[in-house]
């Protein structure tokens, strides 16, 4: 354990102006607060926060961060309070300690409200000050280094899984690759002990067999660069066991087949030297096609910059080489922590980091605990691709992202108004996954709004949150509108006209707080028509032996969107012009059927509602059964008839093949029943169609 003077010496080594008195006070306060508490190793508990502070001094962090590390467990594990820390160390440190305490309570596998709420509080704290995250990552790293002292294997596995699922991705997202690598290695050793032991054993055998191979290759690269006038520091290492295991799993190869288990890093003096070094490396050793990445011109979302290439070294051996300048190397090693080094102090604002900004935007729009956890994990774990706007602006997205994700990443309004997309100059479907380097142009319309179907293919948390928010808003708006139409019909059945105060009195009797809430309850059948009538005019339905008056007028569904306030039944595919009836069940959308649909017999548990399309209702999809001759060009004739009559084929399924005839089911978009009848007549008039019927 670091002693008090040793910790102070480490801080003074990089920050002569640090507040030594505050660090001393924190050291003593934490030691007294933790008192006789011990860790699983038997060491005094106090040793843990001091070691965490020591880890952060290696990153040259400011004195407030060091004090926060020393105090980070006091609120959670001792009788110390937030108010006491604020009084002794100031509001800044009290806020930082509180933020770290919130993150300590997150459970990686839990989907509970508590886990989401802790994550929400932590993200808000982190958005204001990234040092909260730096302290917590150092805390988790030290816990992983001492994990083997915990005797309960289930607890060890839970902590390791939590580290692998939340903390290692967090470290990677802010560019702290050393933290990420050590956390992954320690977690891997606990979660997959056999695989870890096997890979470690093989690496040891490889090292024994090859001797100082890594050093010899590093010297060779350095000599080649110096011979051509480039001064470079060249480092070599074997890849970590977890990295090797993941590559074996991804490529489905054995350890022996994995050719690039060694990686080398060339650190040069400037950006220009990076590209010159790359040219010298490729001139000396042939590169492996498809394995070159330029993260200097297109940095990773966490700010990481480097050139990556894999070359075939002597004796057909593949090696990976990373090329970067010294500033890039500092950022790659310590990520966002580099911005909080004492020289820059508080000049670096964490909210400038785009990944954190995205998480905060998701936080603002998530509708539930499950959504928040889903979206934040999505933002943390997925690999990234790069796509460009028509003006050349670089947009980073997760793998599998679509033009809709791209549009929302550029601006929320652009996403909301998306109607189409051009990828590399070609109009493509909105569900098309984007590739690295694609140029994307979004086609928009002010009349457009987010579509519920987009949720089936968007992958970014921001897009999903925005679409879900709109869909929920639209659902409520249309449900209230439908409820109002039903309410107006209910009022027509009352024996007397309503007075102006009747509505207010009815809301009191029903214990419903406002007009819209009542309409929503009516549409979703959370309240019966009889209850509404009684609330409006008490006694209007209570006459013994007399049924409440039946529905008098059909309720129009014009202006409502199918699939939101009501749903067109898939069994009979009703379209404008059909006589329709609705099945109204508690808590569900009204299900619209044709009046002659056989499935209506299943609706004995539902209220039947007489419905009408309304004037100039939008079209719908009707299903046809078409039997055509088995001749070349028959389908083209059918498609031609549909096209000439302005009908669009939504789907087509071959049902049977019977020698000379084939039977198809076609779903086609039509305006109304008359439009459908004209199409059926035209199909029957062709030579290739044996029969055409509506299903």
Wavefront OBJ file of the C-alpha trace (Angstrom):
o trace
v 0.000 0.000 0.000
v 1.195 3.508 -0.823
v 2.181 5.486 2.234
v 1.035 9.069 2.677
v 4.380 10.639 1.731
v 4.772 8.288 -1.271
v 1.401 9.372 -2.679
v 2.311 13.032 -2.195
v 5.665 12.531 -3.926
v 3.949 10.977 -6.949
v 1.545 13.922 -7.248
v 4.329 16.504 -6.707
v 6.323 14.776 -9.456
v 3.966 16.050 -12.115
v 2.058 18.853 -10.350
v 4.182 21.017 -8.028
v 1.156 23.290 -7.398
v -1.139 20.531 -6.092
v -2.990 21.199 -2.818
v -0.941 18.947 -0.527
v -2.886 19.917 2.582
v -6.164 18.775 1.003
v -4.618 15.421 -0.032
v -3.256 14.941 3.519
v -6.660 15.744 5.048
v -8.357 13.285 2.684
v -5.815 10.554 3.525
v -6.418 10.921 7.255
v -10.211 11.295 6.901
v -10.501 8.133 4.776
v -8.243 6.110 7.112
v -10.349 7.090 10.143
v -13.687 6.619 8.336
v -12.869 3.074 7.173
v -11.410 2.272 10.588
v -11.061 -1.470 11.169
v -12.804 -2.560 7.936
v -10.867 -5.196 6.009
v -10.929 -6.554 2.459
v -11.228 -10.189 1.368
v -7.415 -10.318 1.188
v -7.192 -9.451 4.885
v -5.633 -6.041 4.138
v -7.117 -2.919 5.754
v -9.972 -1.630 3.599
v -8.249 1.746 3.572
v -5.554 0.301 1.292
v -8.022 0.074 -1.607
v -8.848 3.804 -2.069
v -5.155 4.656 -1.688
v -4.208 2.183 -4.451
v -6.975 3.646 -6.648
v -5.492 7.103 -6.086
v -2.056 5.666 -6.995
v -3.409 4.354 -10.310
v -4.753 7.832 -11.120
v -1.434 9.509 -10.297
v 0.088 7.392 -13.081
v -2.321 9.238 -15.397
v -1.128 12.610 -13.982
v -4.615 13.631 -12.877
v -5.363 16.764 -10.875
v -5.477 16.970 -7.079
v -9.309 17.033 -6.915
v -9.451 13.700 -8.761
v -6.840 12.173 -6.434
v -8.798 13.325 -3.353
v -12.019 11.945 -4.871
v -10.296 8.573 -5.314
v -9.184 8.561 -1.667
v -12.737 9.367 -0.493
v -14.755 7.458 -3.124
v -16.035 4.703 -0.800
v -16.641 6.803 2.302
v -20.287 7.719 1.616
v -21.185 4.177 0.552
v -19.285 2.129 3.132
v -18.853 4.334 6.202
v -20.902 6.722 8.349
v -19.491 9.724 6.444
v -22.132 11.876 4.721
v -22.277 14.010 1.586
v -22.730 17.119 3.750
v -19.634 16.294 5.824
v -17.452 15.850 2.719
v -18.808 19.075 1.212
v -17.988 20.954 4.430
v -14.432 19.583 4.673
v -13.422 19.371 1.003
v -15.796 21.644 -0.923
v -18.772 21.136 -3.260
v -16.717 19.964 -6.251
v -15.251 16.954 -4.485
v -18.557 16.154 -2.749
v -20.250 16.089 -6.181
v -17.539 13.860 -7.653
v -17.667 11.391 -4.737
v -21.468 11.256 -5.007
v -21.246 10.538 -8.753
v -18.820 7.648 -8.190
v -21.093 6.265 -5.442
v -24.032 6.150 -7.883
v -22.039 4.139 -10.425
v -20.969 1.658 -7.747
v -24.553 0.413 -7.564
v -25.018 -0.518 -11.236
v -25.575 -4.221 -11.867
v -24.626 -5.258 -15.413
v -27.148 -8.048 -15.827
v -30.039 -6.411 -14.021
v -32.876 -4.918 -16.057
v -34.507 -3.519 -12.928
v -35.677 0.024 -12.380
v -32.980 0.479 -9.715
v -30.154 -0.409 -12.089
v -31.490 1.963 -14.727
v -31.961 4.762 -12.229
v -28.393 4.399 -10.971
v -27.142 4.418 -14.564
v -29.235 7.530 -15.240
v -27.745 9.364 -12.232
v -24.243 8.306 -13.146
v -24.563 9.447 -16.761
v -25.776 12.838 -15.589
v -22.831 13.108 -13.193
v -20.437 11.956 -15.911
v -21.866 14.438 -18.415
v -20.904 17.231 -16.073
v -17.472 15.859 -15.157
v -15.703 12.926 -16.827
v -13.472 12.523 -13.751
v -16.348 10.577 -12.152
v -15.782 7.855 -14.745
v -11.979 7.955 -14.449
v -12.156 7.338 -10.694
v -14.646 4.506 -11.106
v -12.565 2.799 -13.805
v -9.485 2.940 -11.560
v -11.621 1.586 -8.692
v -12.808 -1.338 -10.822
v -9.299 -2.041 -12.138
v -7.923 -2.399 -8.599
v -10.881 -4.597 -7.622
v -10.122 -6.868 -10.588
v -6.434 -7.080 -9.591
v -7.504 -8.390 -6.173
v -10.478 -10.464 -7.388
v -8.757 -13.797 -6.633
v -9.001 -13.111 -2.886
v -12.824 -13.462 -2.999
v -13.691 -17.030 -1.962
v -17.205 -17.209 -3.499
v -16.798 -18.326 -7.176
v -20.267 -17.054 -8.159
v -19.457 -13.583 -6.830
v -16.114 -13.583 -8.675
v -17.858 -14.504 -11.937
v -20.548 -11.859 -11.435
v -17.926 -9.141 -10.885
v -15.880 -10.350 -13.880
v -18.969 -10.424 -16.135
v -19.944 -6.929 -14.976
v -16.435 -5.709 -15.774
v -16.451 -7.308 -19.220
v -19.938 -6.014 -20.064
v -19.850 -2.452 -18.683
v -16.477 -1.213 -17.480
v -14.148 -2.510 -20.222
v -16.425 -1.044 -22.965
v -16.591 2.237 -21.031
v -12.781 2.342 -20.901
v -12.566 1.573 -24.623
v -15.137 4.241 -25.505
v -13.046 6.962 -23.851
v -9.815 5.629 -25.353
v -8.213 4.144 -22.209
v -6.899 1.031 -23.938
v -4.466 0.029 -21.169
v -7.328 -0.077 -18.657
v -9.562 -1.891 -21.145
v -6.951 -4.538 -21.971
v -6.095 -5.319 -18.337
v -9.782 -5.489 -17.348
v -10.552 -7.835 -20.256
v -7.581 -10.074 -19.481
v -8.444 -10.356 -15.770
v -12.146 -10.944 -16.544
v -11.290 -13.539 -19.199
v -9.096 -15.413 -16.723
v -12.042 -15.669 -14.329
v -14.838 -16.331 -16.857
v -12.970 -18.771 -19.151
v -10.157 -20.223 -17.006
v -9.485 -23.209 -19.294
v -9.252 -21.083 -22.451
v -7.078 -18.527 -20.647
v -4.710 -21.217 -19.374
v -4.487 -22.896 -22.797
v -3.678 -19.679 -24.686
v -1.215 -18.505 -22.007
v 0.543 -21.885 -22.171
v 0.844 -21.695 -25.956
v 2.146 -18.131 -25.826
v 4.763 -19.260 -23.309
v 5.807 -22.166 -25.568
v 5.979 -19.799 -28.552
v 8.152 -17.411 -26.552
v 10.507 -20.217 -25.484
v 10.767 -21.589 -29.012
v 11.382 -18.248 -30.704
v 13.564 -16.716 -27.998
v 13.907 -12.976 -28.483
v 11.994 -12.985 -31.789
v 9.860 -9.949 -30.870
v 12.928 -7.924 -29.919
v 14.737 -8.942 -33.131
v 11.787 -7.950 -35.327
v 11.449 -4.613 -33.483
v 15.176 -3.910 -33.967
v 14.839 -4.780 -37.670
v 11.926 -2.382 -38.185
v 13.758 0.395 -36.314
v 16.960 -0.150 -38.340
v 15.045 -0.065 -41.649
v 13.347 3.221 -40.702
v 16.575 4.828 -39.460
v 18.387 3.788 -42.640
v 15.800 5.849 -44.518
v 16.006 8.883 -42.263
v 13.084 8.274 -39.864
v 13.763 8.374 -36.126
v 11.236 6.070 -34.443
v 10.673 4.315 -31.138
v 9.590 0.744 -31.998
v 7.842 -1.422 -29.383
v 6.790 -5.061 -29.817
v 4.514 -7.337 -27.799
v 2.498 -10.523 -27.986
v -1.240 -9.914 -28.187
v -3.219 -10.460 -25.007
v -4.932 -13.820 -24.335
v -8.451 -12.350 -24.576
v -7.666 -10.607 -27.879
v -6.289 -13.878 -29.301
v -9.285 -15.891 -28.031
v -11.731 -13.415 -29.591
v -9.921 -13.539 -32.953
v -9.951 -17.358 -32.858
v -13.716 -17.290 -32.227
v -14.432 -14.649 -34.903
v -12.326 -16.308 -37.613
v -13.121 -19.900 -36.569
v -9.419 -20.846 -36.535
v -7.108 -22.639 -34.117
v -4.209 -20.993 -32.315
v -1.763 -22.486 -34.826
v -3.727 -20.983 -37.742
v -3.750 -17.522 -36.171
v -0.875 -15.818 -37.907
v -0.778 -12.335 -36.352
v -0.218 -12.939 -32.626
v 2.524 -10.292 -32.528
v 1.965 -6.548 -32.757
v 4.478 -3.716 -33.141
v 4.165 0.010 -32.618
v 6.273 2.690 -34.319
v 6.123 6.080 -32.567
v 7.455 8.950 -34.696
v 7.742 12.716 -34.330
v 4.904 14.077 -36.483
v 1.763 13.384 -38.493
v 3.705 13.604 -41.771
v 6.278 11.103 -40.499
v 3.449 8.603 -39.851
v 2.577 8.403 -43.534
v 6.240 8.367 -44.583
v 6.841 5.486 -42.158
v 3.864 3.624 -43.622
v 5.355 3.956 -47.113
v 8.731 2.657 -45.923
v 7.109 -0.333 -44.184
v 5.036 -1.260 -47.256
v 8.058 -0.830 -49.524
v 10.080 -3.260 -47.403
v 7.374 -5.844 -46.550
v 4.227 -6.654 -48.610
v 0.971 -5.626 -46.922
v -1.957 -8.005 -46.389
v -4.887 -6.708 -48.501
v -7.894 -5.527 -46.486
v -5.912 -5.146 -43.253
v -4.952 -1.452 -43.569
v -6.862 1.161 -41.535
v -6.260 4.901 -41.431
v -7.510 6.198 -38.078
v -5.550 9.446 -38.501
v -7.705 10.927 -41.266
v -10.823 9.252 -39.789
v -10.304 9.034 -35.993
v -12.347 6.655 -33.875
v -15.253 8.147 -31.942
v -13.150 8.204 -28.776
v -10.459 10.331 -30.470
v -8.051 7.439 -31.141
v -5.662 8.110 -34.040
v -3.158 5.694 -35.593
v -2.293 3.891 -38.820
v -2.820 0.110 -38.667
v -1.369 -2.279 -41.212
v -0.575 -5.988 -41.338
v 2.456 -7.057 -43.375
v 4.073 -10.351 -44.280
v 7.395 -10.311 -42.487
v 10.284 -12.664 -43.192
v 9.481 -16.397 -43.411
v 5.821 -15.719 -44.316
v 5.045 -14.469 -40.806
v 2.241 -11.930 -40.473
v 2.750 -9.062 -38.055
v 0.583 -6.063 -37.224
v 2.227 -2.620 -37.135
v 0.660 0.526 -35.648
v 2.161 3.907 -36.575
v 1.435 7.106 -34.629
v 3.107 10.277 -33.369
v 3.832 10.981 -29.704
v 0.707 13.025 -29.085
v -1.458 10.290 -30.624
v 0.348 7.725 -28.490
v -0.409 9.652 -25.270
v -4.102 9.818 -26.217
v -4.140 6.145 -27.179
v -2.667 5.079 -23.844
v -4.750 7.293 -21.555
v -7.680 8.461 -23.713
v -9.835 11.153 -22.131
v -7.676 10.974 -19.009
v -4.982 12.779 -21.010
v -7.280 15.823 -21.227
v -7.503 15.937 -17.422
v -3.750 15.923 -16.870
v -2.733 18.674 -14.492
v -1.292 20.916 -17.249
v -4.679 21.344 -18.922
v -6.752 21.043 -15.764
v -10.432 21.738 -16.154
v -10.170 23.102 -19.692
v -11.375 19.819 -21.105
v -15.137 19.519 -20.960
v -16.454 15.998 -21.063
v -19.561 17.103 -22.914
v -17.377 17.752 -25.959
v -16.975 14.006 -26.291
v -19.607 12.956 -28.870
v -20.221 9.508 -27.390
v -21.163 11.003 -24.020
v -23.352 13.618 -25.733
v -25.217 10.815 -27.517
v -25.764 8.965 -24.226
v -27.160 12.080 -22.574
v -29.561 12.616 -25.494
v -30.713 8.990 -25.177
v -31.113 9.568 -21.439
v -33.471 12.481 -22.087
v -35.740 10.524 -24.430
v -35.792 6.981 -23.009
v -39.345 6.070 -22.000
v -38.507 3.245 -19.567
v -35.710 1.636 -17.555
v -35.395 -1.196 -20.082
v -35.058 1.267 -22.979
v -32.356 3.245 -21.205
v -30.276 0.145 -20.453
v -30.782 -1.232 -23.968
v -29.752 2.005 -25.697
v -26.735 2.767 -23.508
v -25.353 -0.755 -23.920
v -25.948 -0.493 -27.637
v -23.994 2.766 -27.728
v -21.138 1.286 -25.684
v -20.567 -2.101 -27.223
v -20.904 -1.887 -30.981
v -17.994 -1.540 -33.397
v -18.010 1.583 -35.540
v -18.104 2.445 -39.233
v -17.528 5.785 -40.961
v -19.894 7.365 -43.486
v -19.851 10.790 -45.118
v -22.409 13.506 -45.786
v -22.532 14.982 -49.340
v -20.381 17.876 -48.029
v -17.727 15.451 -46.737
v -18.537 15.623 -43.025
v -17.606 12.396 -41.242
v -20.334 10.571 -39.282
v -19.442 7.616 -37.021
v -22.057 4.886 -36.533
v -22.280 1.339 -35.153
v -21.831 -1.578 -37.540
v -25.145 -2.441 -39.182
v -26.376 1.165 -39.084
v -28.818 2.246 -41.810
v -29.536 5.572 -43.562
v -32.192 6.299 -40.906
v -29.535 5.952 -38.160
v -27.275 8.210 -40.245
v -30.019 10.851 -40.586
v -30.670 10.918 -36.826
v -26.922 11.100 -36.138
v -26.713 14.263 -38.290
v -29.819 15.946 -36.814
v -33.102 14.878 -35.210
v -35.211 16.894 -37.682
v -33.423 15.245 -40.609
v -34.239 11.814 -39.185
v -37.891 12.697 -38.586
v -38.363 13.902 -42.196
v -36.517 11.069 -43.962
v -38.327 9.590 -46.965
v -35.407 8.010 -48.833
v -31.639 7.855 -49.175
v -28.941 7.850 -51.817
v -25.900 5.737 -50.972
v -22.922 6.567 -53.191
v -25.303 8.267 -55.639
v -27.813 5.405 -55.905
v -31.283 5.431 -54.341
v -31.351 2.498 -51.899
v -33.875 1.113 -49.367
v -33.805 2.753 -45.938
v -33.019 -0.597 -44.296
v -29.732 -0.976 -46.262
v -26.753 -1.472 -43.864
v -24.067 1.155 -44.458
v -20.462 0.223 -45.196
v -17.243 2.005 -44.298
v -16.679 5.024 -46.545
v -20.230 5.268 -47.940
v -21.430 8.721 -48.932
v -25.041 9.142 -47.819
v -27.544 11.745 -48.990
v -30.857 11.833 -47.119
v -34.029 12.671 -49.066
v -36.589 14.518 -46.950
v -40.157 15.771 -46.946
v -41.701 18.148 -44.415
v -44.873 16.052 -44.571
v -43.002 12.932 -43.380
v -42.839 11.712 -39.786
v -41.087 8.750 -38.084
v -42.516 5.370 -39.098
v -43.123 2.535 -36.575
v -41.644 0.078 -39.109
v -38.252 1.773 -38.785
v -37.860 0.189 -35.347
v -37.361 -3.180 -37.051
v -34.028 -2.130 -38.604
v -32.490 0.932 -36.878
v -29.613 0.076 -34.533
v -28.558 3.302 -32.793
v -30.032 4.145 -29.414
v -30.656 7.741 -30.477
v -32.774 6.720 -33.498
v -34.744 4.110 -31.528
v -35.461 6.553 -28.701
v -36.691 9.279 -31.077
v -38.887 6.906 -33.117
v -40.397 5.276 -30.023
v -41.119 8.663 -28.520
v -42.964 9.789 -31.660
v -44.872 6.495 -31.965
v -46.028 6.691 -28.331
v -47.102 10.308 -28.826
v -48.931 9.423 -32.052
v -50.612 6.439 -30.413
v -51.965 8.581 -27.584
v -53.070 11.364 -29.941
v -54.986 8.973 -32.215
v -56.371 6.906 -29.335
v -57.764 10.092 -27.778
v -59.223 11.103 -31.174
v -60.949 7.720 -31.597
v -62.213 7.858 -28.012
v -63.718 11.278 -28.706
v -65.609 9.890 -31.721
v -66.969 7.027 -29.586
v -67.849 9.494 -26.823
v -69.806 11.691 -29.258
v -71.789 8.605 -30.337
v -72.440 7.650 -26.680
v -73.797 11.148 -25.998
v -76.313 10.703 -28.860
v -77.797 7.703 -27.014
v -78.524 9.649 -23.833
v -82.205 10.444 -23.083
v -81.548 14.142 -22.407
v -79.229 16.830 -23.706
v -76.130 17.509 -21.584
v -75.692 20.645 -19.515
v -72.388 22.578 -19.644
v -71.305 21.273 -16.228
v -72.107 17.600 -16.962
v -68.603 16.779 -18.248
v -66.837 18.143 -15.173
v -69.195 16.238 -12.877
v -68.709 13.028 -14.908
v -64.908 13.267 -14.576
v -65.279 13.586 -10.781
v -67.615 10.578 -10.579
v -65.260 8.470 -12.713
v -62.170 9.716 -10.792
v -60.451 10.682 -14.065
v -58.294 13.801 -14.038
v -58.977 15.303 -17.486
v -60.906 15.123 -20.729
v -58.134 13.418 -22.780
v -57.648 10.712 -20.144
v -61.379 9.903 -20.350
v -61.274 9.653 -24.173
v -58.233 7.356 -24.006
v -59.995 5.146 -21.431
v -63.096 4.920 -23.675
v -61.075 3.979 -26.788
v -59.164 1.274 -24.902
v -62.337 0.024 -23.170
v -60.896 0.632 -19.739
v -64.327 2.063 -18.980
v -67.638 0.809 -20.377
v -70.133 2.842 -22.406
v -72.744 2.270 -19.668
v -70.404 3.703 -17.003
v -69.832 6.797 -19.128
v -73.586 7.277 -19.663
v -74.280 6.885 -15.930
v -71.522 9.367 -15.061
v -72.920 11.941 -17.497
v -76.589 11.500 -16.500
v -77.039 9.398 -13.336
v -79.935 6.938 -13.698
v -79.948 7.027 -17.517
v -79.233 3.267 -17.791
v -80.513 1.938 -14.456
v -84.159 1.229 -15.329
v -84.851 -2.391 -14.321
v -85.145 -4.812 -17.221
v -84.318 -2.169 -19.855
v -81.073 -2.533 -21.841
v -79.014 0.566 -22.523
v -79.882 2.093 -25.922
v -77.931 0.529 -28.826
v -75.404 2.326 -31.011
v -77.232 4.677 -33.404
v -74.577 5.897 -35.858
v -71.437 4.310 -37.257
v -68.132 5.698 -35.948
v -65.822 7.026 -38.657
v -62.194 5.897 -38.672
v -61.227 8.519 -41.263
v -58.029 10.382 -40.395
v -56.696 7.635 -38.121
v -53.611 5.593 -38.995
v -53.981 1.805 -39.344
v -51.875 0.055 -36.725
v -52.070 2.941 -34.245
v -55.601 3.513 -32.851
v -57.089 0.641 -34.851
v -55.818 -2.383 -36.710
v -57.103 -3.833 -39.985
v -57.649 -7.545 -39.397
v -55.210 -9.707 -41.405
v -57.852 -12.425 -41.859
v -60.183 -10.454 -44.158
v -58.129 -7.411 -45.284
v -60.925 -4.791 -45.225
v -60.622 -1.855 -47.629
v -62.671 1.357 -48.091
v -66.109 0.477 -49.440
v -66.443 -2.735 -47.380
v -69.002 -2.815 -44.572
v -66.931 -3.011 -41.422
v -67.334 -3.722 -37.729
v -64.839 -3.282 -34.872
v -64.000 -5.622 -31.998
v -63.178 -3.547 -28.907
v -61.237 -5.305 -26.144
v -59.854 -3.842 -22.942
v -56.411 -2.263 -23.327
v -56.114 -3.085 -27.050
v -56.554 -1.317 -30.398
v -59.919 -1.778 -32.089
v -59.715 -4.679 -34.550
v -61.513 -3.882 -37.846
v -63.181 -6.760 -39.765
v -65.434 -7.044 -42.800
v -69.012 -7.658 -41.746
v -68.966 -11.166 -43.216
v -65.622 -12.278 -41.758
v -65.700 -15.780 -40.257
v -63.343 -14.699 -37.459
v -65.999 -12.419 -35.990
v -67.415 -15.518 -34.306
v -64.289 -15.514 -32.096
v -65.154 -12.042 -30.804
v -67.683 -13.045 -28.153
v -65.446 -11.532 -25.445
v -65.350 -8.127 -27.179
v -67.760 -5.233 -27.706
v -68.926 -4.903 -31.313
v -68.690 -1.364 -32.659
v -70.358 -0.273 -35.906
v -67.671 1.517 -37.941
v -67.575 3.546 -41.163
v -64.663 4.530 -43.392
v -65.627 8.162 -43.788
v -65.536 10.130 -47.038
v -62.443 9.864 -49.212
v -60.748 7.360 -46.880
v -57.232 6.306 -47.788
v -56.778 2.966 -49.545
v -55.799 -0.360 -48.086
v -54.319 -3.746 -48.955
v -56.596 -6.467 -50.335
v -55.651 -10.120 -50.814
v -56.337 -11.950 -54.088
v -56.104 -15.620 -55.020
v -54.990 -15.797 -58.664
v -54.580 -19.031 -60.646
v -52.390 -18.544 -63.730
v -51.188 -20.774 -66.547
v -47.702 -22.268 -66.280
v -46.343 -20.395 -69.305
v -43.330 -18.096 -69.796
v -44.364 -14.490 -69.236
v -47.595 -15.230 -67.330
v -46.470 -13.389 -64.198
v -45.347 -10.446 -66.335
v -48.867 -10.207 -67.798
v -50.410 -10.215 -64.290
v -47.933 -7.571 -63.072
v -48.665 -5.489 -66.183
v -52.421 -5.530 -65.501
v -51.887 -4.454 -61.893
v -49.474 -1.703 -62.931
v -51.762 -0.337 -65.633
v -54.567 -0.073 -63.054
v -52.403 1.765 -60.513
v -52.171 -1.095 -58.005
v -48.972 -1.849 -56.111
v -47.976 -5.416 -55.165
v -47.177 -5.537 -51.434
v -46.411 -9.269 -51.274
v -46.797 -12.392 -53.385
v -46.726 -16.020 -52.268
v -46.921 -19.161 -54.393
v -49.457 -21.477 -52.765
v -49.468 -24.506 -55.076
v -48.269 -25.906 -58.407
v -50.665 -28.190 -60.201
v -49.281 -29.233 -63.587
v -50.335 -26.541 -66.013
v -51.488 -24.041 -63.366
v -49.902 -22.183 -60.457
v -51.847 -20.581 -57.583
v -50.639 -17.313 -56.019
v -51.820 -15.148 -53.125
v -51.208 -11.471 -53.841
v -51.571 -8.570 -51.402
v -52.164 -5.401 -53.462
v -52.677 -1.767 -52.499
v -55.963 -0.364 -53.865
v -58.049 2.790 -53.355
v -61.366 1.099 -52.534
v -63.685 -1.799 -53.378
v -64.596 -0.387 -56.820
v -60.911 -0.104 -57.724
v -60.404 -3.731 -56.631
v -63.374 -4.968 -58.675
v -62.008 -3.312 -61.826
v -58.643 -5.026 -61.274
v -60.245 -8.443 -60.735
v -62.315 -8.004 -63.924
v -59.185 -7.037 -65.898
v -57.279 -10.085 -64.574
v -60.112 -12.451 -65.508
v -60.139 -11.000 -69.032
v -56.540 -12.081 -69.752
v -55.735 -15.421 -71.371
v -53.130 -16.434 -68.793
v -55.426 -16.085 -65.729
v -57.695 -19.064 -65.049
v -59.369 -17.430 -62.038
v -59.053 -14.367 -59.794
v -60.950 -14.080 -56.508
v -60.761 -11.881 -53.460
v -59.868 -13.697 -50.232
l 1 2 3 4 5 6 7 8 9 10 11 12 13 14 15 16 17 18 19 20 21 22 23 24 25 26 27 28 29 30 31 32 33 34 35 36 37 38 39 40 41 42 43 44 45 46 47 48 49 50 51 52 53 54 55 56 57 58 59 60 61 62 63 64 65 66 67 68 69 70 71 72 73 74 75 76 77 78 79 80 81 82 83 84 85 86 87 88 89 90 91 92 93 94 95 96 97 98 99 100 101 102 103 104 105 106 107 108 109 110 111 112 113 114 115 116 117 118 119 120 121 122 123 124 125 126 127 128 129 130 131 132 133 134 135 136 137 138 139 140 141 142 143 144 145 146 147 148 149 150 151 152 153 154 155 156 157 158 159 160 161 162 163 164 165 166 167 168 169 170 171 172 173 174 175 176 177 178 179 180 181 182 183 184 185 186 187 188 189 190 191 192 193 194 195 196 197 198 199 200 201 202 203 204 205 206 207 208 209 210 211 212 213 214 215 216 217 218 219 220 221 222 223 224 225 226 227 228 229 230 231 232 233 234 235 236 237 238 239 240 241 242 243 244 245 246 247 248 249 250 251 252 253 254 255 256 257 258 259 260 261 262 263 264 265 266 267 268 269 270 271 272 273 274 275 276 277 278 279 280 281 282 283 284 285 286 287 288 289 290 291 292 293 294 295 296 297 298 299 300 301 302 303 304 305 306 307 308 309 310 311 312 313 314 315 316 317 318 319 320 321 322 323 324 325 326 327 328 329 330 331 332 333 334 335 336 337 338 339 340 341 342 343 344 345 346 347 348 349 350 351 352 353 354 355 356 357 358 359 360 361 362 363 364 365 366 367 368 369 370 371 372 373 374 375 376 377 378 379 380 381 382 383 384 385 386 387 388 389 390 391 392 393 394 395 396 397 398 399 400 401 402 403 404 405 406 407 408 409 410 411 412 413 414 415 416 417 418 419 420 421 422 423 424 425 426 427 428 429 430 431 432 433 434 435 436 437 438 439 440 441 442 443 444 445 446 447 448 449 450 451 452 453 454 455 456 457 458 459 460 461 462 463 464 465 466 467 468 469 470 471 472 473 474 475 476 477 478 479 480 481 482 483 484 485 486 487 488 489 490 491 492 493 494 495 496 497 498 499 500 501 502 503 504 505 506 507 508 509 510 511 512 513 514 515 516 517 518 519 520 521 522 523 524 525 526 527 528 529 530 531 532 533 534 535 536 537 538 539 540 541 542 543 544 545 546 547 548 549 550 551 552 553 554 555 556 557 558 559 560 561 562 563 564 565 566 567 568 569 570 571 572 573 574 575 576 577 578 579 580 581 582 583 584 585 586 587 588 589 590 591 592 593 594 595 596 597 598 599 600 601 602 603 604 605 606 607 608 609 610 611 612 613 614 615 616 617 618 619 620 621 622 623 624 625 626 627 628 629 630 631 632 633 634 635 636 637 638 639 640 641 642 643 644 645 646 647 648 649 650 651 652 653 654 655 656 657 658 659 660 661 662 663 664 665 666 667 668 669 670 671 672 673 674 675 676 677 678 679 680 681 682 683 684 685 686 687 688 689 690 691 692 693 694 695
